Amino acid sequence: MNEQKMKLEIVSTSVQSAIHAEKGRADRIELCSELTVGGITPSYGLIRQVLEKISIPVFVLIRPRSGNFVYSDDEFEILKKDIQICKDLGCAGIVSGVLNEDNSVDFIRTKKLIELSRPLSFTFHRAFDLTPHPFDDLDKLIEIGAERILTSGQNDSAEKGLKILVKLKEKAQNRITILPGGGINAGNVHLFKENGFTEIHASASSVYHQDEPFKIKLNSEKFFDETKLFESDLEKIKVLTQIIN
């Protein structure tokens, strides 16, 4: 029996990162902005420019703000409008999801997003790592039509969460794709290949400092570093694709 090829999804926050992903032979990208806050919805202009520059599938993160995944009615309307924009532009997939106040998956609202996204592929994003009932919520996400779950196995990294990831994959029984993500690199990607995962999610990025720091700090929160720029590293992507193929 031929071993199934493992797909590589590269998270990209710029046109150049998306180009690097394609040149490095990634299978698709997840396009977002502001990785320092876990990613938010990219701008209309960025989505359109990326679609014009690359030919591999573009999945778009639909998340209106940083912080939690419990949304007001207005924020939920923003989610729906952004999904429609991505459909109109010709994107291949949507990455999104909604939680309840207790961090369980909000299936009513998430189902509405899935239905609106069709025929695009729908990935429930890493909000899944916050749910207190991952195995029960897995079944319900299958029931409402999600195609994959991006998760680090409810840990700080996919490597640390590997045991839960394997259990989720076994419970899924190919009814939904478990997409490990979070700190996957050339040094640990073999763990996911050996355990039979068919897709992985990685940033494969390098951090670039701006030439000069700003004269004043534009954000008062100490955990936002305004001097750092992230970009997908072509050589890191190439190494990953060589290892998994």
Long-range contacts (C-beta under 8 A, 24 or more apart in sequence): 4-198, 5-198, 5-244, 5-245, 6-192, 6-193, 6-197, 6-198, 6-199, 6-200, 6-244, 6-245, 7-198, 7-199, 7-200, 8-199, 8-200, 8-202, 8-237, 8-240, 8-241, 8-244, 9-59, 9-179, 9-181, 9-199, 9-200, 9-201, 9-202, 10-201, 10-202, 10-203, 10-204, 10-232, 10-237, 11-35, 11-39, 11-181, 11-201, 11-202, 11-203, 11-205, 11-232, 12-50, 12-232, 13-39, 13-42, 13-230, 13-231, 14-46, 14-231, 15-46, 15-49, 15-50, 15-53, 16-231, 16-232, 17-205, 17-230, 17-231, 17-232, 18-50, 18-53, 18-54, 18-58, 18-232, 19-53, 19-54, 20-231, 20-232, 20-233, 20-234, 20-237, 21-54, 21-56, 21-232, 21-237, 22-54, 22-55, 22-56, 23-234, 23-237, 24-204, 24-232, 24-234, 24-236, 24-237, 24-238, 24-240, 24-241, 25-237, 25-238, 25-241, 26-56, 26-237, 26-241, 27-56, 27-57, 27-199, 28-56, 28-57, 28-58, 28-59, 28-92, 28-93, 29-54, 29-56, 29-57, 29-58, 29-59, 30-59, 30-60, 30-61, 30-95, 30-123, 30-150, 30-201, 31-58, 31-59, 31-60, 31-61, 32-60, 32-61, 32-63, 32-95, 34-66, 35-203, 35-205, 35-230, 36-224, 36-225, 36-228, 36-230, 37-66, 37-224, 38-63, 38-66, 38-126, 39-63, 40-64, 40-65, 40-66, 41-82, 44-85, 44-89, 47-85, 47-86, 47-89, 47-91, 48-89, 51-89, 51-90, 51-91, 57-92, 57-93, 58-91, 58-92, 58-93, 59-91, 59-92, 59-93, 59-94, 59-95, 59-121, 59-123, 60-86, 60-91, 60-93, 60-94, 60-95, 61-95, 61-96, 61-125, 62-86, 62-94, 62-95, 62-96, 62-113, 63-96, 63-125, 68-99, 69-97, 69-98, 69-99, 69-103, 69-127, 69-130, 70-98, 70-99, 70-100, 70-101, 70-106, 71-98, 71-109, 76-109, 79-113, 80-112, 80-113, 80-116, 83-113, 83-116, 83-117, 84-116, 86-120, 87-117, 87-120, 91-120, 92-120, 92-121, 93-117, 93-120, 93-121, 93-122, 93-123, 94-120, 94-121, 94-122, 94-123, 95-122, 95-123, 95-125, 95-150, 96-122, 96-123, 96-124, 96-125, 97-124, 97-125, 97-127, 97-128, 98-127, 99-127, 99-130, 99-131, 102-132, 103-130, 103-131, 103-132, 104-131, 104-132, 104-133, 104-137, 105-131, 105-137, 105-140, 105-141, 107-140, 107-141, 107-144, 110-141, 110-144, 110-146, 111-144, 111-145, 114-144, 114-145, 114-146, 115-145, 121-147, 121-148, 122-146, 122-147, 122-148, 123-147, 123-148, 123-149, 123-150, 123-179, 124-148, 124-149, 124-150, 125-150, 126-150, 126-151, 126-152, 126-181, 126-182, 129-153, 129-154, 129-155, 129-161, 130-154, 134-164, 134-168, 135-167, 135-168, 135-171, 138-168, 138-171, 138-172, 138-176, 139-171, 141-176, 142-172, 142-175, 142-176, 146-176, 147-176, 147-177, 148-176, 148-177, 148-178, 148-179, 148-199, 149-176, 149-177, 149-178, 149-179, 150-179, 150-181, 150-201, 151-178, 151-179, 151-180, 151-181, 152-180, 152-181, 152-182, 152-183, 153-180, 155-182, 156-182, 156-183, 157-182, 157-183, 158-182, 158-183, 158-184, 158-188, 158-192, 158-200, 159-183, 159-184, 159-188, 159-191, 162-191, 162-192, 162-195, 165-192, 165-195, 165-197, 166-195, 169-195, 169-196, 169-197, 185-236, 185-240, 186-236, 186-239, 186-240, 186-243, 189-240, 189-243, 189-244, 190-243, 193-243, 193-244, 200-244, 202-240, 203-230, 203-232, 204-232, 204-233, 204-236, 204-237, 204-240, 205-230, 205-231, 205-232, 205-233, 205-236, 206-230, 206-231, 206-233, 206-236
